[in-house]
Amino acid sequence: MGSTKDKIKGVTNEAIGKAKQGIGEAAGSDRMKGEGTVQEIKGKGQKTMGEAKDTAKEAIDSAASAAKRAAD
């Protein structure tokens, strides 16, 4: 999965998780609040993965550019 897709899914899961927590709080459902917390954490992990992929790609691109300059 690409970094953008990871970040989009992460933001979506965070938002849904927060909404579930709010619904669970309003309805008095510990189960719903728990599901929301898990989904929010999953979303944060997905966002972090997308950001890590971006960072790795930037580092690779930078190293490739430096190698090309050194070869020229």
Backbone as XML, in Angstrom:
<?xml version="1.0"?>
<chain id="A" units="angstrom">
  <residue number="1" name="MET">
    <atom name="N" x="0.850" y="-1.170" z="0.000"/>
    <atom name="CA" x="0.000" y="0.000" z="0.000"/>
    <atom name="C" x="0.897" y="1.234" z="0.000"/>
  </residue>
  <residue number="2" name="GLY">
    <atom name="N" x="0.526" y="2.237" z="-0.764"/>
    <atom name="CA" x="1.309" y="3.458" z="-0.844"/>
    <atom name="C" x="1.162" y="4.327" z="0.392"/>
  </residue>
  <residue number="3" name="SER">
    <atom name="N" x="2.079" y="5.262" z="0.526"/>
    <atom name="CA" x="2.077" y="6.112" z="1.714"/>
    <atom name="C" x="0.811" y="6.963" z="1.804"/>
  </residue>
  <residue number="4" name="THR">
    <atom name="N" x="0.336" y="7.446" z="0.673"/>
    <atom name="CA" x="-0.874" y="8.279" z="0.691"/>
    <atom name="C" x="-2.081" y="7.461" z="1.133"/>
  </residue>
  <residue number="5" name="LYS">
    <atom name="N" x="-2.190" y="6.236" z="0.623"/>
    <atom name="CA" x="-3.313" y="5.380" z="1.022"/>
    <atom name="C" x="-3.251" y="5.069" z="2.512"/>
  </residue>
  <residue number="6" name="ASP">
    <atom name="N" x="-2.032" y="4.806" z="3.017"/>
    <atom name="CA" x="-1.883" y="4.541" z="4.448"/>
    <atom name="C" x="-2.359" y="5.738" z="5.263"/>
  </residue>
  <residue number="7" name="LYS">
    <atom name="N" x="-1.955" y="6.931" z="4.845"/>
    <atom name="CA" x="-2.334" y="8.130" z="5.598"/>
    <atom name="C" x="-3.834" y="8.378" z="5.530"/>
  </residue>
  <residue number="8" name="ILE">
    <atom name="N" x="-4.433" y="8.170" z="4.369"/>
    <atom name="CA" x="-5.884" y="8.371" z="4.230"/>
    <atom name="C" x="-6.642" y="7.372" z="5.095"/>
  </residue>
  <residue number="9" name="LYS">
    <atom name="N" x="-6.248" y="6.100" z="5.027"/>
    <atom name="CA" x="-6.915" y="5.094" z="5.854"/>
    <atom name="C" x="-6.712" y="5.398" z="7.334"/>
  </residue>
  <residue number="10" name="GLY">
    <atom name="N" x="-5.531" y="5.891" z="7.679"/>
    <atom name="CA" x="-5.259" y="6.229" z="9.063"/>
    <atom name="C" x="-6.153" y="7.336" z="9.577"/>
  </residue>
  <residue number="11" name="VAL">
    <atom name="N" x="-6.278" y="8.388" z="8.801"/>
    <atom name="CA" x="-7.135" y="9.517" z="9.199"/>
    <atom name="C" x="-8.587" y="9.049" z="9.309"/>
  </residue>
  <residue number="12" name="THR">
    <atom name="N" x="-9.011" y="8.225" z="8.362"/>
    <atom name="CA" x="-10.385" y="7.715" z="8.378"/>
    <atom name="C" x="-10.633" y="6.868" z="9.623"/>
  </residue>
  <residue number="13" name="ASN">
    <atom name="N" x="-9.721" y="5.950" z="9.912"/>
    <atom name="CA" x="-9.900" y="5.099" z="11.089"/>
    <atom name="C" x="-9.856" y="5.910" z="12.384"/>
  </residue>
  <residue number="14" name="GLU">
    <atom name="N" x="-9.013" y="6.921" z="12.437"/>
    <atom name="CA" x="-8.984" y="7.773" z="13.626"/>
    <atom name="C" x="-10.330" y="8.462" z="13.827"/>
  </residue>
  <residue number="15" name="ALA">
    <atom name="N" x="-10.869" y="9.023" z="12.750"/>
    <atom name="CA" x="-12.142" y="9.748" z="12.849"/>
    <atom name="C" x="-13.277" y="8.813" z="13.246"/>
  </residue>
  <residue number="16" name="ILE">
    <atom name="N" x="-13.326" y="7.647" z="12.626"/>
    <atom name="CA" x="-14.382" y="6.684" z="12.959"/>
    <atom name="C" x="-14.228" y="6.218" z="14.400"/>
  </residue>
  <residue number="17" name="GLY">
    <atom name="N" x="-12.982" y="5.988" z="14.810"/>
    <atom name="CA" x="-12.737" y="5.567" z="16.186"/>
    <atom name="C" x="-13.200" y="6.605" z="17.192"/>
  </residue>
  <residue number="18" name="LYS">
    <atom name="N" x="-12.893" y="7.866" z="16.920"/>
    <atom name="CA" x="-13.324" y="8.938" z="17.826"/>
    <atom name="C" x="-14.846" y="9.025" z="17.872"/>
  </residue>
  <residue number="19" name="ALA">
    <atom name="N" x="-15.487" y="8.852" z="16.710"/>
    <atom name="CA" x="-16.950" y="8.897" z="16.659"/>
    <atom name="C" x="-17.541" y="7.744" z="17.470"/>
  </residue>
  <residue number="20" name="LYS">
    <atom name="N" x="-16.969" y="6.555" z="17.324"/>
    <atom name="CA" x="-17.455" y="5.401" z="18.087"/>
    <atom name="C" x="-17.298" y="5.639" z="19.586"/>
  </residue>
  <residue number="21" name="GLN">
    <atom name="N" x="-16.204" y="6.254" z="19.967"/>
    <atom name="CA" x="-16.004" y="6.544" z="21.386"/>
    <atom name="C" x="-17.072" y="7.499" z="21.899"/>
  </residue>
  <residue number="22" name="GLY">
    <atom name="N" x="-17.386" y="8.513" z="21.095"/>
    <atom name="CA" x="-18.419" y="9.471" z="21.476"/>
    <atom name="C" x="-19.788" y="8.824" z="21.567"/>
  </residue>
  <residue number="23" name="ILE">
    <atom name="N" x="-20.095" y="7.978" z="20.606"/>
    <atom name="CA" x="-21.385" y="7.269" z="20.625"/>
    <atom name="C" x="-21.442" y="6.341" z="21.826"/>
  </residue>
  <residue number="24" name="GLY">
    <atom name="N" x="-20.342" y="5.638" z="22.072"/>
    <atom name="CA" x="-20.295" y="4.739" z="23.219"/>
    <atom name="C" x="-20.477" y="5.478" z="24.531"/>
  </residue>
  <residue number="25" name="GLU">
    <atom name="N" x="-19.870" y="6.655" z="24.618"/>
    <atom name="CA" x="-20.010" y="7.478" z="25.825"/>
    <atom name="C" x="-21.463" y="7.911" z="26.003"/>
  </residue>
  <residue number="26" name="ALA">
    <atom name="N" x="-22.063" y="8.381" z="24.924"/>
    <atom name="CA" x="-23.446" y="8.860" z="24.990"/>
    <atom name="C" x="-24.427" y="7.729" z="25.301"/>
  </residue>
  <residue number="27" name="ALA">
    <atom name="N" x="-24.135" y="6.549" z="24.747"/>
    <atom name="CA" x="-25.040" y="5.414" z="24.937"/>
    <atom name="C" x="-24.705" y="4.606" z="26.185"/>
  </residue>
  <residue number="28" name="GLY">
    <atom name="N" x="-23.599" y="4.945" z="26.828"/>
    <atom name="CA" x="-23.198" y="4.188" z="28.007"/>
    <atom name="C" x="-22.676" y="2.799" z="27.658"/>
  </residue>
  <residue number="29" name="SER">
    <atom name="N" x="-22.086" y="2.668" z="26.471"/>
    <atom name="CA" x="-21.600" y="1.369" z="26.008"/>
    <atom name="C" x="-20.077" y="1.309" z="26.099"/>
  </residue>
  <residue number="30" name="ASP">
    <atom name="N" x="-19.593" y="0.550" z="27.078"/>
    <atom name="CA" x="-18.146" y="0.376" z="27.210"/>
    <atom name="C" x="-17.574" y="-0.363" z="26.003"/>
  </residue>
  <residue number="31" name="ARG">
    <atom name="N" x="-18.349" y="-1.266" z="25.450"/>
    <atom name="CA" x="-17.900" y="-2.025" z="24.275"/>
    <atom name="C" x="-17.648" y="-1.092" z="23.096"/>
  </residue>
  <residue number="32" name="MET">
    <atom name="N" x="-18.578" y="-0.190" z="22.838"/>
    <atom name="CA" x="-18.442" y="0.752" z="21.723"/>
    <atom name="C" x="-17.263" y="1.694" z="21.963"/>
  </residue>
  <residue number="33" name="LYS">
    <atom name="N" x="-17.107" y="2.148" z="23.187"/>
    <atom name="CA" x="-15.967" y="3.017" z="23.502"/>
    <atom name="C" x="-14.655" y="2.274" z="23.267"/>
  </residue>
  <residue number="34" name="GLY">
    <atom name="N" x="-14.606" y="1.004" z="23.672"/>
    <atom name="CA" x="-13.408" y="0.195" z="23.479"/>
    <atom name="C" x="-13.089" y="-0.022" z="22.013"/>
  </residue>
  <residue number="35" name="GLU">
    <atom name="N" x="-14.107" y="-0.327" z="21.230"/>
    <atom name="CA" x="-13.912" y="-0.498" z="19.788"/>
    <atom name="C" x="-13.384" y="0.797" z="19.171"/>
  </residue>
  <residue number="36" name="GLY">
    <atom name="N" x="-13.931" y="1.902" z="19.613"/>
    <atom name="CA" x="-13.495" y="3.196" z="19.093"/>
    <atom name="C" x="-12.039" y="3.477" z="19.427"/>
  </residue>
  <residue number="37" name="THR">
    <atom name="N" x="-11.642" y="3.152" z="20.640"/>
    <atom name="CA" x="-10.258" y="3.359" z="21.052"/>
    <atom name="C" x="-9.309" y="2.515" z="20.201"/>
  </residue>
  <residue number="38" name="VAL">
    <atom name="N" x="-9.663" y="1.254" z="20.000"/>
    <atom name="CA" x="-8.836" y="0.362" z="19.185"/>
    <atom name="C" x="-8.731" y="0.889" z="17.757"/>
  </residue>
  <residue number="39" name="GLN">
    <atom name="N" x="-9.845" y="1.325" z="17.193"/>
    <atom name="CA" x="-9.835" y="1.820" z="15.815"/>
    <atom name="C" x="-9.033" y="3.111" z="15.696"/>
  </residue>
  <residue number="40" name="GLU">
    <atom name="N" x="-9.130" y="3.966" z="16.685"/>
    <atom name="CA" x="-8.358" y="5.206" z="16.660"/>
    <atom name="C" x="-6.849" y="4.902" z="16.702"/>
  </residue>
  <residue number="41" name="ILE">
    <atom name="N" x="-6.457" y="3.975" z="17.553"/>
    <atom name="CA" x="-5.043" y="3.601" z="17.648"/>
    <atom name="C" x="-4.571" y="2.970" z="16.342"/>
  </residue>
  <residue number="42" name="LYS">
    <atom name="N" x="-5.409" y="2.149" z="15.740"/>
    <atom name="CA" x="-5.075" y="1.550" z="14.440"/>
    <atom name="C" x="-4.832" y="2.654" z="13.410"/>
  </residue>
  <residue number="43" name="GLY">
    <atom name="N" x="-5.685" y="3.649" z="13.406"/>
    <atom name="CA" x="-5.547" y="4.764" z="12.471"/>
    <atom name="C" x="-4.249" y="5.527" z="12.681"/>
  </residue>
  <residue number="44" name="LYS">
    <atom name="N" x="-3.884" y="5.739" z="13.934"/>
    <atom name="CA" x="-2.626" y="6.434" z="14.223"/>
    <atom name="C" x="-1.445" y="5.625" z="13.702"/>
  </residue>
  <residue number="45" name="GLY">
    <atom name="N" x="-1.520" y="4.312" z="13.844"/>
    <atom name="CA" x="-0.463" y="3.443" z="13.326"/>
    <atom name="C" x="-0.365" y="3.508" z="11.812"/>
  </residue>
  <residue number="46" name="GLN">
    <atom name="N" x="-1.508" y="3.526" z="11.146"/>
    <atom name="CA" x="-1.516" y="3.613" z="9.685"/>
    <atom name="C" x="-0.923" y="4.932" z="9.211"/>
  </residue>
  <residue number="47" name="LYS">
    <atom name="N" x="-1.278" y="6.018" z="9.883"/>
    <atom name="CA" x="-0.720" y="7.322" z="9.520"/>
    <atom name="C" x="0.796" y="7.322" z="9.708"/>
  </residue>
  <residue number="48" name="THR">
    <atom name="N" x="1.250" y="6.770" z="10.794"/>
    <atom name="CA" x="2.682" y="6.710" z="11.069"/>
    <atom name="C" x="3.398" y="5.886" z="10.007"/>
  </residue>
  <residue number="49" name="MET">
    <atom name="N" x="2.791" y="4.792" z="9.586"/>
    <atom name="CA" x="3.381" y="3.958" z="8.536"/>
    <atom name="C" x="3.493" y="4.752" z="7.234"/>
  </residue>
  <residue number="50" name="GLY">
    <atom name="N" x="2.471" y="5.485" z="6.880"/>
    <atom name="CA" x="2.508" y="6.309" z="5.670"/>
    <atom name="C" x="3.596" y="7.362" z="5.743"/>
  </residue>
  <residue number="51" name="GLU">
    <atom name="N" x="3.744" y="7.989" z="6.900"/>
    <atom name="CA" x="4.785" y="9.002" z="7.070"/>
    <atom name="C" x="6.176" y="8.373" z="7.002"/>
  </residue>
  <residue number="52" name="ALA">
    <atom name="N" x="6.320" y="7.166" z="7.557"/>
    <atom name="CA" x="7.609" y="6.474" z="7.504"/>
    <atom name="C" x="7.968" y="6.119" z="6.062"/>
  </residue>
  <residue number="53" name="LYS">
    <atom name="N" x="6.981" y="5.702" z="5.289"/>
    <atom name="CA" x="7.230" y="5.393" z="3.879"/>
    <atom name="C" x="7.691" y="6.640" z="3.129"/>
  </residue>
  <residue number="54" name="ASP">
    <atom name="N" x="7.053" y="7.775" z="3.415"/>
    <atom name="CA" x="7.463" y="9.035" z="2.778"/>
    <atom name="C" x="8.909" y="9.375" z="3.137"/>
  </residue>
  <residue number="55" name="THR">
    <atom name="N" x="9.247" y="9.234" z="4.408"/>
    <atom name="CA" x="10.600" y="9.545" z="4.871"/>
    <atom name="C" x="11.622" y="8.633" z="4.208"/>
  </residue>
  <residue number="56" name="ALA">
    <atom name="N" x="11.311" y="7.353" z="4.125"/>
    <atom name="CA" x="12.224" y="6.402" z="3.485"/>
    <atom name="C" x="12.405" y="6.734" z="2.005"/>
  </residue>
  <residue number="57" name="LYS">
    <atom name="N" x="11.322" y="7.077" z="1.331"/>
    <atom name="CA" x="11.404" y="7.413" z="-0.096"/>
    <atom name="C" x="12.265" y="8.658" z="-0.299"/>
  </residue>
  <residue number="58" name="GLU">
    <atom name="N" x="12.073" y="9.651" z="0.544"/>
    <atom name="CA" x="12.872" y="10.878" z="0.445"/>
    <atom name="C" x="14.358" y="10.584" z="0.653"/>
  </residue>
  <residue number="59" name="ALA">
    <atom name="N" x="14.670" y="9.719" z="1.621"/>
    <atom name="CA" x="16.066" y="9.368" z="1.887"/>
    <atom name="C" x="16.676" y="8.626" z="0.704"/>
  </residue>
  <residue number="60" name="ILE">
    <atom name="N" x="15.921" y="7.718" z="0.121"/>
    <atom name="CA" x="16.412" y="6.962" z="-1.040"/>
    <atom name="C" x="16.624" y="7.894" z="-2.220"/>
  </residue>
  <residue number="61" name="ASP">
    <atom name="N" x="15.658" y="8.773" z="-2.460"/>
    <atom name="CA" x="15.786" y="9.724" z="-3.574"/>
    <atom name="C" x="16.996" y="10.640" z="-3.379"/>
  </residue>
  <residue number="62" name="SER">
    <atom name="N" x="17.207" y="11.088" z="-2.160"/>
    <atom name="CA" x="18.336" y="11.957" z="-1.863"/>
    <atom name="C" x="19.659" y="11.228" z="-2.076"/>
  </residue>
  <residue number="63" name="ALA">
    <atom name="N" x="19.742" y="9.993" z="-1.630"/>
    <atom name="CA" x="20.964" y="9.205" z="-1.801"/>
    <atom name="C" x="21.225" y="8.930" z="-3.277"/>
  </residue>
  <residue number="64" name="ALA">
    <atom name="N" x="20.173" y="8.654" z="-4.026"/>
    <atom name="CA" x="20.326" y="8.395" z="-5.460"/>
    <atom name="C" x="20.811" y="9.650" z="-6.177"/>
  </residue>
  <residue number="65" name="SER">
    <atom name="N" x="20.279" y="10.797" z="-5.800"/>
    <atom name="CA" x="20.720" y="12.058" z="-6.400"/>
    <atom name="C" x="22.179" y="12.345" z="-6.081"/>
  </residue>
  <residue number="66" name="ALA">
    <atom name="N" x="22.573" y="12.098" z="-4.842"/>
    <atom name="CA" x="23.962" y="12.316" z="-4.440"/>
    <atom name="C" x="24.901" y="11.377" z="-5.201"/>
  </residue>
  <residue number="67" name="ALA">
    <atom name="N" x="24.481" y="10.137" z="-5.369"/>
    <atom name="CA" x="25.301" y="9.176" z="-6.102"/>
    <atom name="C" x="25.441" y="9.569" z="-7.556"/>
  </residue>
  <residue number="68" name="LYS">
    <atom name="N" x="24.351" y="10.078" z="-8.137"/>
    <atom name="CA" x="24.391" y="10.501" z="-9.535"/>
    <atom name="C" x="25.334" y="11.693" z="-9.715"/>
  </residue>
  <residue number="69" name="ARG">
    <atom name="N" x="25.233" y="12.655" z="-8.785"/>
    <atom name="CA" x="26.126" y="13.817" z="-8.847"/>
    <atom name="C" x="27.593" y="13.398" z="-8.709"/>
  </residue>
  <residue number="70" name="ALA">
    <atom name="N" x="27.849" y="12.453" z="-7.822"/>
    <atom name="CA" x="29.221" y="11.982" z="-7.608"/>
    <atom name="C" x="29.742" y="11.243" z="-8.833"/>
  </residue>
  <residue number="71" name="ALA">
    <atom name="N" x="28.860" y="10.554" z="-9.535"/>
    <atom name="CA" x="29.267" y="9.813" z="-10.724"/>
    <atom name="C" x="29.536" y="10.749" z="-11.901"/>
  </residue>
  <residue number="72" name="ASP">
    <atom name="N" x="28.876" y="11.888" z="-11.911"/>
    <atom name="CA" x="29.051" y="12.844" z="-13.027"/>
    <atom name="C" x="30.258" y="13.663" z="-12.795"/>
  </residue>
</chain>
